[in-house]
Amino acid sequence: MVKVKCIQRFNDVTQPVEKMQRFPGAVWEVTEERAKHLVAEGVVEIVTEKTTTAKALEGLFILSFFSRR
């Protein structure tokens, strides 16, 4: 299983109708094959601990930079 993060809204046809819509920022697990398909479609990115941490640190840096002004 691979964690993916939605980057563009789409309807996930593998889910029941109530859970079909995927919105940007949502994170969930899918099989490697499904992850490759969704990445190729341009609707998700694969989440790794390093990218999540890097983005969090970047966000903190930006917040600290603007709070000093």
C-alpha positions, 0 to 999 in steps of 0.5 A: 500500500502507498499513501497518496495525496489528492492535488486535483478534485476527482471522483474515485470510481473505486469507492461507494457513491458516499465516499466517491469525491476526493478533494485536494489535500486528502490523504489515503492509502491505495495499491501501488498499481492504483497509485501509479494510475492516479499519478499518471492521471495527474490527480494525486502525488505519492506522499513520503515522510520526507516530502511531508516534513519538507513542506511542513518545515517550508511552511514554518519558515514562511510563517516565521519570516512574515511574523518578523516583519 
